[in-house]
Amino acid sequence: MDLANLNAFIAIAETASFSGAGERLHLTQPAISKRIASLEQQLNMRLFDRLGREVSLTEAGRALLPRAYQILNVLDDTRRALSNLNGEISGRLTLATSHHIGLHRLPPLLRAFTRAYPQVALDIQFLDSEVAYEEILHGRAELAVITLAPQTHAPVKAVAVWDDPLDFVAAPEHPLARLKKIDLKAIAQHPAVFPGENTFTNRIVSKLFAEQSLTPNIGMSTNYLETIKMMVSIGLAWSVLPRTMLDDQVARLPIPGIQLHRQLGYILHTERTLSNAAKAFMALLDAQRPALPPEDLA
């Protein structure tokens, strides 16, 4: 079974598009079609139903997909295991990260890593944390540095690196910023701009309101925190932002008794062999973690 054909099959299954698969693999659509035709001929099975522009997996295609992932992951794992034997820190490291962490947390670590290990080719993918999680789960990235989910399940392992306090914010001239006493009920009455519903940060904030039987007035949403900050700063809405992003453009809205925070860190697949490059980058991340109290070291 040709690996190039399997890669094309997976790309179509994930993008639901022959043209989308071609863009991902840097191939023309006819080249993608040729690979799938070859794979279908080998298996003597139709793998996709094509109805106009709609592409969907057949029953055979759905059965092949998890096995195709498994085949490619075993081969990648074998390559890394053999490459690790020479002890060198080289090759390609595919690292997924969120835009916010990539901008605000990783630059000094990436600078130190590239200086220490110039033989490593870094492939950095900027993705939403939730998408990066899937990249790790399916073996398309070795490490992901993301906003950690409240719960992570095997075979994915999460390691917290930074505690990231979150603050309610509004423009300095916003009515909420003029209140002497603020509570969640008052905040919920004003329009808000939130991260998308699928984000871990949204879940943290929404859970807080749900616990007090309140529903925030979400008028807009976007997954980019820099965009949220801009909309807050011009007075369109209030929101919740990492404390590291606060400046004179937004005013912090202190709410007595409420402290929000999220965990930032890295995730990896526990059933896959990590390259020497990935282990070296993990060591840099681990060095950023706060030291444990003596009683926790026992």
TIDOBA-87674 format. One record per residue (C-alpha): x, y, z; residue in three letters. Coordinates in steps of 0.25 Angstrom, whole numbers, plus 5000, padded with zeros to 4 digits. Each point is the difference from the previous one (the first is absolute). Layout:
% residues N
XYZALA;...
This chain:
% residues 298
500050005000MET;500650134995ASP;500350105012LEU;499850124990ALA;498649954997ASN;499749985014LEU;500450145003ASN;499150054989ALA;498849915006PHE;500250065014ILE;500150154994ALA;498749984992ILE;499349945012ALA;500450115009GLU;499750124990THR;498849934994ALA;500650054987SER;500949964989PHE;500550144997SER;500150025015GLY;500949885001ALA;500850054988GLY;500350135007GLU;500449935013ARG;501049914993LEU;500450104989HIS;499549914989LEU;499050034988THR;498649955001GLN;500349904989PRO;501249945007ALA;499149985013ILE;498949934991SER;501149914994LYS;500549965014ARG;498649975005ILE;499749924987ALA;501249925002SER;499749975015LEU;498549964996GLU;500649914989GLN;500949935010GLN;498949985010LEU;499049974990ASN;499150095008MET;499450144998ARG;500450095011LEU;499350134997PHE;498650044995ASP;500150124991ARG;498750074999LEU;500350134992GLY;501050085009ARG;499649915012GLU;501049905004VAL;499649895011SER;500749875005LEU;499349874996THR;499949895010GLU;501349954995ALA;500650135001GLY;499550025015ARG;500649865003ALA;501450044994LEU;500250135006LEU;500449965014PRO;500949894994ARG;500650114991ALA;500350085012TYR;500649885007GLN;500949964988ILE;500650144999LEU;500250025015ASN;500749875001VAL;500950044989LEU;500350145006ASP;500249945013ASP;501049904994THR;500850114993ARG;500150085013ARG;500449885008ALA;501149964990LEU;500550154999SER;500150015015ASN;501049895001LEU;501250094995ASN;499750105012GLY;500050124991GLU;499050115001ILE;499650034986SER;498949984989GLY;498650065000ARG;499250045012LEU;498550024997THR;499550095011LEU;498650055001ALA;499650125008THR;498950115002SER;500250144995HIS;500050065014HIS;501149915005ILE;500850014988GLY;500050155001LEU;500150025015HIS;500749875006ARG;500849934990LEU;500950104993PRO;501249995011PRO;499949855000LEU;500049994985LEU;501250094999ARG;500849925011ALA;499649874993PHE;500450044986THR;501350055005ARG;500349885008ALA;499649904989TYR;500250064987PRO;499949874993GLN;498549995003VAL;499050054990ALA;498850055007LEU;498649994994ASP;499150095008ILE;498549994998GLN;499250115006PHE;498649945003LEU;498950025010ASP;500349915013SER;498949914997GLU;500549974986VAL;501449985005ALA;499549905009TYR;499449924988GLU;501450014993GLU;500649935012ILE;499049905001LEU;500149964985HIS;501550015000GLY;500250124991ARG;500850085010ALA;501049955011GLU;499750115010LEU;499050105002ALA;500150125009VAL;498650055003ILE;498950045010THR;499849875007LEU;498649945001ALA;499349995013PRO;500249844999GLN;500949934991THR;499849854997HIS;501049894996ALA;500749984991PRO;500350155000VAL;500850055012LYS;500050155004ALA;501150075008VAL;499750145006ALA;501150104998VAL;499350145003TRP;498950045009ASP;499250114992ASP;499150095008PRO;498850054993LEU;499350145002ASP;498750064997PHE;500350124991VAL;499350124993ALA;500450134994ALA;500450115010PRO;498750084996GLU;499149885000HIS;498850015011PRO;500549875007LEU;501450075002ALA;499350125008ARG;499349915010LEU;500550005014LYS;499549855002LYS;499949904989ILE;499449865000ASP;499749904990LEU;498650034999LYS;500350154996ALA;501049954990ILE;499149904994ALA;499050124996GLN;501050064991HIS;500549954986PRO;501249915000ALA;501049954990VAL;500549855003PHE;500949904994PRO;499349904992GLY;499149905006GLU;500949884997ASN;501250075008THR;500549955013PHE;500050155005THR;498550024996ASN;499749875008ARG;500750065013ILE;499350134999VAL;498649944996SER;500149905012LYS;500250125010LEU;498750064995PHE;499249875000ALA;500449985014GLU;499250125004GLN;498949974990SER;500450124991LEU;500150014985THR;501050104995PRO;499550094988ASN;501049954990ILE;499850094987GLY;501349964993MET;501149895001SER;501349984994THR;501249905003ASN;501050114999TYR;500350075014LEU;500750124993GLU;498750024992THR;499249995013ILE;500950105007LYS;499850104988MET;498549995001MET;500050025015VAL;500950124999SER;499150084991ILE;498849975009GLY;499249904992LEU;500049905011ALA;500649945013TRP;500849875000SER;501049915007VAL;501450014997LEU;501349955005PRO;500650095010ARG;501350014992THR;499350074989MET;499450115009LEU;500550154997ASP;499450145000ASP;499149964989GLN;499149925008VAL;499650015015ALA;500049885009ARG;498649975007LEU;500349945014PRO;498949915005ILE;500149975015PRO;500149855002GLY;500349964986ILE;501349964994GLN;500149944987LEU;501249934994HIS;500449904989ARG;501249914999GLN;500950014988LEU;501049884997GLY;500349894990TYR;499449874996ILE;500549884994LEU;499549864995HIS;500549905011THR;500049884990GLU;500950064990ARG;501650025000THR;500450145001LEU;501250054992SER;501350055007ASN;499650144996ALA;498649995006ALA;500749955013LYS;500950125000ALA;498950104998PHE;499249935011MET;501250025009ALA;500050154997LEU;498550015003LEU;500249925013ASP;501050105005ALA;498950114999GLN;499149925010ARG;500050065014PRO;500849925011ALA;499249915008LEU;499950025015PRO;500949905008PRO;498849925005GLU;499649984986ASP;501349944996LEU;500049895011ALA;
